Amino acid sequence: MPEKDDDAKKPASETVLDQRWKLQVFYLCFYGFMTQIRPGESFITPYLLGADKNFTQAEVTNVIIPVMTYSYMAVLVPIFLLTDYLRYKPVLVLQSLSHISIWLLLVLGTSVLAMQLMEFFYSVTMAARIAYSSYIFSLVTPSRYQRMASYSRSAVLLGVFTSSVLGQLCVTLGGVSFLTLSYISLGFVSFGLILTLFLERPRRSLFFNQPEGAAPTELDKMAGGDGGGGTRGWREAVLCRMLREVGVLAEQPQLRLWSLWWIFNSAGYYLVLYYVQILWNEIYPTMDNRRVYNGGVDAASTLLGAGASLAAGYVKIRWRLWSELVIGVVTAFQAGLLLLMNTTSNIWLCYAAYVLFRGSYQFLVPLAIFQIATSLSKELCALVFGVNTFFAIVLKTIITIIVADKRGLGLSVHPQFYVYFGYFTLLAVVYLVAAICVGIRHSRHKQLAEPALPKEPCQLLTEVPAQEKSLKAGTM
């Protein structure tokens, strides 16, 4: 009888769990969507260069924007570790507070120092993105990871698209000033903070917080532990073991190739994103805010990026043979787009090239994620992506110091984009040469693996009479 009662209750409990999961999905996606609604973000650079703030282009290019790169490198590792240790929610609250600080400084700040502080808070929000992307893995069972990741990413992309369109409509059709747009953005991010407070704080995380009696994680195995939270492993400097494990993983050709793509191409990609609005202002300076179309361009590039990411999931080729060629062709295409952006005097052509540039990068991102993650546990996968991102930031910082910072070359925007064009061209040449080497190696292995071919029929005909002659000679 008790067993029957338990069986009778089981469907009801499953229904409750299913409803709870759906509620979590809905709230997390709604949160991800709403926190992207910042309609003034596409117009920050023209806002700083315009009459409201009246900073010079040299100040924005060589003094203000470089701070974000430096501070991002400084905060990335601490936030990466704190995200897991504090179980995500506190870092998401920190991200929301940083968003509020950004827009308060944009509204009230008048000095270069205030704008540099704004860039620091912007770097904190970027580093804290890891909290949202990894938060989903702590709430649901592994069987639902893929669906949850798909839903949350779609919500974020839809939020970015909506934000860009809303900002463009406010500016073009509503005649809203950039200052008013900043106030509107401040209101949205304040609402995002309220949403953050109602997020559920998970009881477990990938590294630090594991429930009692849980199966040993990848990090416990590396530390020689047997689960139980992994705290002993961390006290025994398991981070060093993790990094050594990443070094071993780097010997896998595909993982090494796509990790290097992530590091080198991401560094160049984000430098272009940081400075492209200054390039637009240089090509098409205008005092009429209604004729600034940054929001529409961001919306179009987001939409194309989402479509390219979706299309990449249907590409079925032999990646061990064709990876270098695919990366090389796409990178060469990006280099050509950068040259076009920097040499054209037509702002619409520049806009179109930028949209294609972002879309081509977003096409390769899911391919890189798939190639890196296929043979890794989720702990090591998170670690590899964290290490790749860190090295990309280090490389981006070095380039910024040399090229953009006033203490380095302090180049204006057009010479900078020539540097970025040369950078992507060099990467494309390296990838294409590597593709040729892979093709030659593959053809040689194919030839060595082929069995000896049978003799041609004409050769057999010429050999038969010779054999007959030898036999006749023997009989004589």
N, C-alpha and C positions, 0 to 999 in steps of 0.2 A: 504493500500500500504506500509506504513513504516514497518508494521509487516512482510510482505512478504520479504522485503529487509533484515530485521534482520534474518529471517529464512534462507535466501539464504547465508548470511555471516557466519552463525553458523558452518556449516561443515568445512569451510576454517579455522576458528579460532581453531576448535578442532584439525584439522590436524596440525596446527602450534604448538599447545600445545603438541600434541603427539610427534612431531618431536623434540621439545625442551626437553621433558622428556627422549627420547631415547638418545639424545646427552649428557644429564647430566649423564645418566647411563653409557654410554660408557666412558666418560672422568673420572668419579669417579672410575670406575673399572680399567681403564688404570693407573690412579694415584695410586690406591691401589696396583696394580701389580708392578709398577716400583719402588715404595718406599720400596718394600721388596727385591729388587735385591742388596744384599750386600754379594758377594761371599766369602769374607774373614771372615764372622761372625762365620762360623762353625769351624774356625781354630784359633780363638783368643787365646785360652789357650795354644796350642802347640807353637804359635807365641811368647807368653810371656815367656814360659819356654825354648824356643830354643835359638840358638846362636844370633839371631837378637836383642833380649832384655835381655836374660840371667838372668831373675829373678829366684829366688829359688822357689821350690814348696811350702815351708812354707810361703813365702811372698805372693804368689798368693792365697793360700788356706786360710790363717789366717789373712791377712792384707788388700789385695786388694779387693777380691770378697765380703767380708762382707759390704763394704761401699755401695754397690748397695742396699742391703736390708734396711740399715738405711736411706739412702737418699730417697728411694722409699716411705717409710712410711712418711717422712717429706714433700714430694712434692705432694702426691696423692690427699689430700683434697683440697689444694689451686688450683691445676690444674683442679680438678673436678668442682669446682665452677667457675673458670675463663673460662673454656670451654664453659659453657652456657652463662655466662655474656657477654663475648666478641664475641659470635656467631661463635665459632668453628674455623674459618679460622686463626685468629692470633695464636691460640694454635697449629694448624697444621704447621704454619710457624716456631714456636718455636721448634716443634719436628724436622723439617728438619734442622734447625740450630744446634740443639743438635746432630743430626746424623753426621753432618759435623765436629763438635767439637770432637766427639768420634774418628773418623778416622784420624783427624789431630794429636790428641794426641797419637794415636797408631803409626803413622808414625814418628812423631818428638820427642815424649816424651821418656825420658830415666830413670826417677826416679820413685820411688814408689809413691810419691805424685802425679805425673802426671797421673799415672795409676789409683789412687784413684779418681782423678778428672774425668777421663774417665768414671769410674763406676758411678759417680754422673750424668753425662750427659746421660748415658745409662738408669738410672732410670727415668730421665725426659721423654725420648722417650717412655718408657713403660707406664708411667702414662698418657701420651698424646694420647695413643691409643683410649681412650674414645672419643676423638674429632672426629676421623674418623668413629667410630661405631655409634655415635649419629648424626653425620652430615647428614646422609641419611634421617633421620626422618624429618628434617627441609626443605628438598627440594621437597618432593613429598607428594601426598595426602595419607591419611591412607589406602586407598584401595590398594596402591602399596607398602606398607611397606615390606610385606613378600617377594615379588619378588626382591625388591631392596636389602634387607638384604641378600638374597640368592646369588644374583649376586656379591655383594661386598665381601662377605666372600669367595666365590669361587675364586675371583680374588686374594685376599690376599694369600690364600693357594697355588694357582698356582704360585704366585710370590715367596713364600718361597721355594717351590719345585724346581723351575727353578734356584733360587739363589744357593741352595745347590748342585744341579747337576752341574751347571756352575763352582762353586768353586772346586768341586771334579775333574772335567775334566781338569781344569787349572793346578791343583797340580799333578795329576796322569799321564795324557797324555802330558800336555804341559811343565811339569817341572818348573812351575812358583813358585817363592819363596813366602813365606808368606808376606814378605815386599811388593813385587810387587802386591800381591793380595789385600793388604791394600790400595795401590794407586788406584787400579781398583775400589774398594768399595767406595773410596772417590769421584771418578768421578761419579759413579752412584748416590750417595746421593746428590751431587751438582746438578745433573740434576733433582732430586726429588724436590729440593728447587725451581727450576724454574717452575716446574709443579704446585707447591703449590700456587705460586703467581697468577696463572690464575684460581684458584678455585673461584666459585661464593660465595660471602658472604651472607648467608641467612638473611632475614629481621626479622625472628622470631626464637625462641628456646624453649626448653621445659619449663624452669622455669622463667627466668628473662624477656625475650623479647617476648611479645605477642602483636599482632596487636590490634588497637583500635576497640572496639565493638566485640571482639572475645568472644566466649562462656567461662564461668568461667572454669578454670582448676581445677584439683584435689587440687592443693595447694591453689588456691583462696578460695575454699570451706572450707579448713582446717583453713584458716585465717579469715573466715567470710566475704570475699570480694565478689565482683561480676564481676571479670574480669578486663579489662582495663589495662592489663600489669602486675598485681600482685605486683607492686612496693610497695603499702601500706602494703601488707601482709609481704613482706620481711623486711620492716622497723619495723614491729611489731614482728620481730624474728620468722618468719614462719618456719625457719630451726628447731627450737625447737619443733614446732607442727609436723613437718614432722617426726622427730625422735620419737616423742611419738606415731604417727600413725604407724610407723614401729614396735614399741613395742606391739601395739594392734594386728598387723598382725602376729607377732611371735606366737600368741596363736593358729594359724591354724596349725594342726599337720604336713601336707605335706609341707607347706612352711617352717616350722621350721626345719623339717628333712633335706630337700634339701639345705637350707641355711647353716645348720651346716656342711653338707657334703662339700659345697663350701668352707667354712672357713678352716676346718681341713685338708681336702684332698688337697686343692690347696696349702696350706702352705708347706706340705710335697712334693708335686709334683714339685714345683718350686725350692725347695732346692736341689732335685735330679738333676734337669736340670742345676742348676748353677755349681754343682761340678762333674758332670759325666765325663766331658772331662779330669779332673785331674785323675779320676779313670782309664780312658782308657790309659792315659800316664803312669800310675803306672803299669798297667797290661802289656802294650806293649810299652815300651820305644824304640824309634828308632830315629836315626839321619838322616834317609832318608825320606825327606818330602813326597816323592811319595808314601810311604807306610802308610801314615796317611789317614784314610778313613772317617773322621768325616762328610764331606759333603755328602757322599753317605748314611751314617746312618741317618742324618737329613732328607735327601730326602725321604728315605724309611719310616721313622716314620711319616713324614708329609702326605705321600700318604695313609698310613694305618689309620692315624688319620682322614683324610677326609672321607675315606670309612667307618670307624666306626661311625662317626657323621651322615653320610647318612643312615647307617643301623639302627641307633637308632630311626630314624623317623618312622620306620615301626614296632617297637615293640608295640604290643597291649596286655596289661595285666591289671589286676586290681591293679593299683599302690597303692591304700590305703592299700591293703593287702600284696603286694609283694615288696614294695620299699626297706624296710630294708634288706630283703634277697638278692635282686639284688645288692645293695650297698655293703653288707657284703661279698658276693662271689667275686665281682670284687676287693674289697680292699684286701681280702685274697690272691687273685691271684697276685696283685701288690706286696704284702709283699714277696711272694715266689720268684718273679722275682728279687726283690732287694737282697735277700739272694743269689740267683744264680749269679747275677752281681758281688757281693762282694767276692764270694768264688772261682769263676772259674779262671783258668789261661789261658783260651782260649779266645782271644779277640773277635773272631767271635761269640762265645756263649754270651759273654757280650753284643755285639752289638745287637744281636737278642732279648735278654731279654729287652734291653732298648727300642727297637722299639715296642715290645708288651706292655711295661709299659706305653709308651705315648699313644698308641692306645686305651688301656683300659680306660685311663683317658678321652680321647676325646670321647669315647663312652657314658660316663655318662654326659658330659657337656651339650649337647642339651636336654637330659632328665631333667636335673636340671633347665635349662632355661625354658623349657615348664612347669614344675611343679610350678615354682615360678611365671611365668608371666601369667598363665591362668586366675587368678582372680584379676589381678591388672591393673590399668591404666598405660599408658606408663610413666607418671611422677613418680608414685610410684615404677614402675618396675625398672626404672633407679636408683632411690634412694636406693632400696633394694640391687641391685647389687653393687652399690657404697659402701654401709655399709658393705656388705659381703666381698668385696675385701679389704676394710680397715682393718677389723678384721683379715682377713687372713694375711695381711702384718704385723700387730702387732704380731700375733702368730709366724710368720716366723722370725721376728726380735728377739723375745725372745729366740727362738731356736738357732738362729745364735749367739747371745751373749753368751749363755751357752756352745754351742757345738763347734763352729768354730772360734770365735774371740780369738785372742791371750790373751785378758784380761779375757777370760773365761777358758774353758778347753783347747782350742787351739788344738783340735784333728786333726790328719792327716786324709787322705781321707778314708782309710779302716775302722777305728773305727767310723768315721762319718756315713758311710753307714750301719754299724751295728745298730747305733742309729736310722737311718731312717727305717730300717727293723723292729726294735722293735716298733717304732711309728705306722707304718702301721699295724703291727700285733695287737697292742692294739686297734686300730680303728676297725679292722675287728672283733675282739672278741665282742666289744661293739655293733656293728651293728647286728651281728648274734644273740647275746642274746636278743636284741630288737626285732629281727625277730621272735624268739621263743615266746616271750611275746605277740606279736601281734597275732601269730597263736593261742595261748592258749585262748586269749581274744575273738578272732573271733569264735572259736569252742564253747565257753561257750554261747556267744550271739546267736549262731545258734541253740543250744540246747534249750535255753529259748524261742526262737521265734517259735520253732516247735509246732504245735497243738498236743493235746493228741491223741495218736494212738487208733484206734478201737480195741476192744478186739479180741483176737485170736478165730478162729472158734471152736477149741477144748474146749476153755473156755465156749463159748456159749452153746455147747452141754451138758456140765456138769451142767450148771445153769438151763436149761429148765426142767429136771426132778425134781429138787429141788422145782421149782416154782409150778409144777404140784402137788407135794406131799402136799405143803402148801394149795393149793386150795381144794384138796380132804379132808384134815383135817378140813377145814372150813365148808365144806358142811355137814360133818358128825356131 
